[in-house]
Amino acid sequence: MRVPVGAVVIAIISGVLLLGGAIVLFASSAAEAASFGWFAYQPLAGAVFFPGSLIVMTPLMTTAAAVGIIGLVGLGATAGYVLGRRRAPRAARDGSSKSPPAP
């Protein structure tokens, strides 16, 4: 069975997108430390926590995750297309509906 050239090109582009998104996501997350976490002491009584000021994912991390997801969807779609194009068994291609002999 021959794989179409277009499917190979789409698989390569999707793989590059997935790899690039993953590299950028992991590189940007290691560079910026989170400003929250668990501590072994009670915070000051007057301190107030505002969840709106906490940024867990930066815009760069969000973009990298989206690019990685697009690459993953492209790889899945290409794999589904290639697997769906497989040939049917010979009996089905010939149009013969011979059943195996009964024992």
Secondary structure as UniProt FT lines:
FT   HELIX           5..31
FT   TURN            45..46
FT   HELIX           51..53
FT   HELIX           59..84
FT   HELIX           90..94
//
